C-alpha cells in the first residue's frame, strides 16, 4: 500500500508537504471526483470486507468505488499517512420516509483537527448530499458549497448535519410524476453524530449486517454515484440521474434516463470508469 499509488488513483499530483487545510481540501475533492460511492459488490455476489488491504486493492488497484465504510476508511488511512490529526466518528443517518434518525449507527465519517480547529470530512455519503469541501465543526453557521448550504446544529453533545435544498428543474417531467421532488420545506436533515472516537472494528458488525439485512436500502437498490465538476451522476437500479448544480439561480437541472440491462454495464464503464468482474443484477 503506497500513498503515491493512491494519489495516482485520485489523479492528485500536487505537493503535500504540509498537513494543512488547503492540502486536505484538494485531496478530498480529488477523492470524491474519482472514487464513486457504490454498493455494486453486494449486487454482484461479492463479499465486502472491512479490511484496509482488501479495500485498497478494490478501490485503488481495481479502480472500483465503495460505500461509506470503505471509501472513508481508505481516506482515513491516506490522511493519517500524511500526518493529519484524524479520528473516526459514527453517525445515525436521517431516513425521510421514517421521519427520523436510524436507531443504530449506520455511517462512518472523519474528524480532522488542523491548528486546533476541528473539521468534518465525509467522502461516503454519495448523491446530492455529498459535501464537496471539509466542513468546519461549528454550530449554527451556514457553510455554502456547490451542492448547497450545509449547516451543523449542536444540542447537548449531539451534532446534526443538514443541508438547504435547491429547487429542481426536470425537463420532460411534470411535478406529479417525478418521485424525487424535494419534500416540503427546504431543509434536508442528513445525519447526527457525537464526537466519541471510534475504531474501525466498531463497524465490523454493521458491515456484515448491511450485506444481509433485507430492509436496508443498500440491499434493495444497486447504487453508484460520482461527483462531477458541475454536479453529480447517480445510477440507481436502471435509472441514471444527471444533476447539474445551480443551473440557474437556486435551481438544479436534473436529467433522468431509464437504461436497459446492456446499457447499465456500458454506463458504469463510460461514466463511472467501473468494470465489474462479476455479473451485476441491478
N, C-alpha and C positions, 0 to 999 in steps of 0.2 A: 504494500500500500504506500503509494508515493503522492505527496501533495502536488507535485508537478503534473502527474497523470490526471489527478482530479481537476487541476486548472485547465488542462487540455480538454477535458470533458465539458467544462462550462465556458470554454473559449475565453479564458481570462489570462491576459499576458502583461499586466501592468506590475509595477514594483509593489512589494508588500512588506517593506521593512518594518513599518510601524503598525502595531495593533490599534489603529485609530478608527474613528467613526467613518471617515472617508473611504478607507480600505474595506471596512465591514460592509458599507452600503454597496460598493462596487462588486464585491464578491457575491453578496446576497442577490443583487439584481442579475448577475450572470447566471447564478444558480437557478433562479425561478424562470429565467427565459430559456434555459437549456434542458432542465430536468422536469418532465411532466409529472403532475400529480396523477397517479393511475393505480388501479386495483386489478389490472388485467390478469395477473398471475392466478388469482382465485377463480377466474373465468376461463382459464387455460389448464386447470388441473395441476398447477404448480404450487407447492407449499411456500409460504412467505416466512422466512427465518429472520428473527430479530437478533442477528449476529453481524457484527461490523464487517467482518471479512466477506460474508455472503452478500451483504448489502453493497459493499464496494464493488465486488465482482459483477453484480447485477446492474448497478447504475453506471459505474464508471467504465467497466470493461465491455459489458454487453449493451451499453447505451440505452438502457431502459429507464423508466421512471420508478416511482414508488409512492406509497401512501405516507401519511404524516410520520408514522413511526420510523419508516426507512429514510425518507429524504431529510427529515430534521436530525436524525441520528448521524447521518453522513455529514451534514453541515456542522453539527456539534464537534465531530471528530476533526474536521478541517480547521475550524476556528480555534479549537484547543491546540492543534499543531502550530498555529500561527501565534500562539501566546496570549489569546484573549482570556479574560476573566469571565468564565461562562458556566452556567448550570442549566440543568433540565428541569422544566416545570410540567405539571399535569393540569389539563383543563377539562371542564364539562361543556360539551357543545350545546348550543341552543337548538331545539327542534321546533320549527314554526308550526308543524302540524299538531304537536302536543302542547304548544304554547308554554313551553318550559324547558329547563335545562335537564340533561341526562342525569340520572341518579348516580351513575358511576363515572369516574374519569374515563374519557374515551379519546383524548387528544394530547399530543405532546408539543411543547413549544420551548423556546430557549430564552434565557435572560442573560444579557451581556452587560457588564459594567465597564465603562470607559471613563477614566479620570473621575471616578466616584459617581458618575451618572448612570442609572440603570436604563437599559433599552430592552424591548421585547422584539425577538426575531422569530418569525414563523414562516418556513418555506413550504409548509404542508397543509394549507387549508384548501388550496385549489379554487377554481372557478372565479366568480366575481367578488368573492370576499377575501381574496389573497392580497395581503399588504405588498407593496412594491418597495418599501424602504423600512428600515428599523423604526419602531415607534418608541418615543420617549415614554417611560413609565411614569406618567403624571396624570392625576385625576382631574377630569372636567375640562381638559384642554383639547380643542379641535385641532386635528393634525391632517390637513388636506394632502392627498396624494392623487395620482392619476385615476385609480379606481374609485375614488370618492373620499369623503371626510371620515377619518377614523377617530374614535374617542374612547378613552378609558374612564370608567367611574369606579371609585373605590368605596366600599362600605364595610367597615369593621374587619379589615384584613382580607376581604374578598374583592378581587378586581374583575370588572365586567368590561368586555370589549364590544363596541357597537360601531356600526357604520351608517352614515347618512346616505340613503339611496338616491339615485337619479331616476328620472323617467326613462322609459324605453320606447324607442320608435322601431316598430316591427313592420317592414314593408309586407304587403300581401296578407297581413293578418288583421282581423278585426279584434277589438279588445275582448269580445265574447269568447272566441275560440282559442285564445293564447293562454296556456296554463302558467306561464312564468311572469305574468304581470305582477309587479311588486305588491305585497299585501298593503292594506290600508295603513296610512301613516308612513313617514319616510325614514324611520329609524329601524335598522335591522340588527337585532342582537346576534352576536357571533358565538361567544363562549364566556365562561367565568373561570377564574383560577385563583389559587393562593400562591404565595412566594416560597412555599415549602420546597426545598430542593429535592429532586427525585433522582433515582438511579435507573438506568435502562432496564434493569431486571424487574423493576416495579411494573413494567409494561408487558412482560412475557405472557402473563395470563390473558391480558387484553388482546394481544396479538393472536393468540390461539383462538380466543372466543370469537373475535370478529370474522374469522375464516369459516366458522361453522354455524354461527347464530343465524337462523333464517329470517329473523325480524329486522336485522340491521340493513341499512340502505346499501352498504358496500357489497352485501351478498345478493341483494335484489337487482342491482344495476351494475353493468360494466361501465366504468368511468375512466376517461382520460382527458385531462385539461392542461393547457400550457399557456403561460402568459406570453403575449406578443409585445412588440414595441408600441402598439396602439391600443391593445385591449386584451381579450382572452379568447382562446379557442377551446371548445369543450365537445367531446364525443361521449354521449350517454346512450348506451344501447346502440340504436341505429340512427340516433338524432345528432346531427352536427350543428352546433350553435357557434356563430362567429360574432363576437361583440366588439364594437369599436367605441372606446370611451370618449365621452364629451364630444360626440359627433356634431352637435350644436349646443347652444347654451343649456346646461343642466339636462342634457338628453344623450343617452347612449343608443347607438344604432345596433340592432340585433337582426342577424340573418339566420334563418333556420332551414336546414335541408334534411330530408329523410333519405338514408342510404340503403342500398341493398347489401347483402352479406359480402359480396365481392368488393363492393366499394369501401366497406369498413376496413378491410385489410389494406387496401391501396391508400386510404386516407390516413391510416396510422403511419404508414411509411412516408407518404408525401408531406403531410402537415406536422406530424409529431416525431418524425425520424425514428419510429419504433418498428423493428422487425421481430415478430414473435417466433419462438422456437416451436411452440405447440399451438394447436388449433384453438382459436378464440371462439367461444359460444356467447355472442352478445346477449 
